[in-house]
Amino acid sequence: MTIDRSSIPPRPVRRVVIAGGGTAGWMAAAAISKVLGQRLDITLIESDEIGTVGVGEATIPTLLNFHSLLEINEQEFMAATQATFKLGISFENWRAVGADYIHSFGMTGVDHWTAGFQHFWHKGRERELAGAYGDYCLELKAAQLNRFAHLPKNGMNYAYHLDASRYARFLRKFAEGYGVRRVEAKIDAVRRDPASGDITALQLDSVSSIEADLFIDCTGFRALLIGQAMGQPYQDWSHWLFADSAIAVQTAATRPAVPYTRSIAHGAGWQWQIPLQERVGNGIVFASTYVDDAAAEATLMANIGGAVLTTPRVIRFKPGQRARTWAGNCVALGLASGFLEPIESTSIHLIQRGIVRLMQMFPTDGIFQTDIDEYNRQTAAEIEHIRDFIILHYHVTERRDTPFWRACASLDLPPSLRQRIDLFADSGRVFRAPNELFAENSWIQVMLGQGIHPRQHHPSADLMGDEELRAFLDNIRGGVERTVAQLPGHQDYVERYCGAPAPPASR
Ligand code: FAD
């Protein structure tokens, strides 16, 4: 039901209810209470009986911005969440079985104003003057050699691997410090105003009900408010993204933590390995049309090391996005708003973007349809861009060894992605539109890594003679090598910087 709000008198927002206490719920509670806690009455409802999805442990560098807004101390956060540093993702067996590449968070080489570094590198390869594309990226080389340190002037781009349950607890403490009230209860029903369609209250199993002016749906895949109550339709993208299931399991760490996520492709999906300080998060993402749960679990368990700490758990999902993530007086964040598989660790980022956008348009003096429409327009553009980037990994590959990979190779691409791939293949060019998450260098690393070789380079690269080009490339590569050689090992650095406190001795 969509209602024209122009006929509804705007009502100030003073009471906010956040339904759900997973990563989305507590991130929202932390940010809103920090910024607007003095003006709002904020309540978060979560159910211990239902619990959280319990996965979501790899992040991207934008999380540092979120923590900076919240003035979170990095060492405290990392110690509390068993976090390690992440410099990128190692994609193994994606282009072909046995072929690996890293999508790192860094810049590669040095751009010219007319042409990106890839054009100079491309000419260097043709003239046999250039090494691998990654040789010109500090973060990528540091990842390969398992090294890490903070560098002056934010000289190292990084993110974190973290324990999702501990992160929610860390944010809960933070948010409660800013006055958020937590209610442990199960939401039994959602009450709506028949005239406006707005939500008026959530009925709890504890017999009481909670009223509010604005409701934030963080109830995970259940989408109790935005989906079940408000009836907002879900755009299903499974014709582009075939994976619909995951199995997650935790294991004890058996070797020093590497500063990157591993993403290992299999016959009908892929497996993640996320190293934390004392354990490893593992899982397999797969398409149930091509492989059953038992076979997927067998593949996962055959490719993990260390003692198994948890029982393998199957999670089902539908790739896609709710057509409107803000409807009436309800805004959905996290899994309630949609889900794209974690191949590029974008879900926590999307929660963060939703929160920042809501803060920018916070309806203190009343909810206007113009704000709702703009919020939904920006949200849709953002997620469609990420969707395209994810499809790229599956479609551009030489793998044809299983029915799954053959289906991926033959799928009909969204026109926006088709255009991007063709542009790069024809001319080596990549352009980033405002507000797009993935910068040129991300697209280039993945397109080269997945096997696209541009047909030509920009003529600016031809203005350099061989000797000049050799010196240009060697200078960049040499600088990367010298810096990486001075970095400490990642595990040593983590232990010194933010080693998680030992658990209290049992009595
Ligand atoms: P949930 O964690 O499911 O929380 C839902 C909350 O709602 C819970 O507190 C629950 O108790 C409450 N609730 C539900 N129903 C009721 C009710 N009736 N009454 C009261 N409370 C209720 N993201 C990343 O960024 N990086 C990753 O590496 C990554 N990996 C992932 C791997 C998999 C397999 C999956 C499925 C997701 C992954 N994600 C990842 C996404 C990430 O897990 C989620 O975005 C994140 O955990 C947020 O979840 P959530 O808070 O929306 O939902």
Boltz pocket constraint, residues with backbone or C-beta under 6 A from the ligand:
constraints:
  - pocket:
      binder: B
      contacts: [[A, 19], [A, 20], [A, 21], [A, 22], [A, 23], [A, 24], [A, 25], [A, 45], [A, 46], [A, 47], [A, 48], [A, 50], [A, 51], [A, 52], [A, 53], [A, 54], [A, 55], [A, 56], [A, 57], [A, 58], [A, 59], [A, 164], [A, 185], [A, 186], [A, 187], [A, 188], [A, 218], [A, 219], [A, 220], [A, 221], [A, 222], [A, 224], [A, 246], [A, 247], [A, 248], [A, 283], [A, 315], [A, 317], [A, 333], [A, 334], [A, 335], [A, 336], [A, 342], [A, 345], [A, 346], [A, 347], [A, 348], [A, 349], [A, 351]]
      max_distance: 6.0
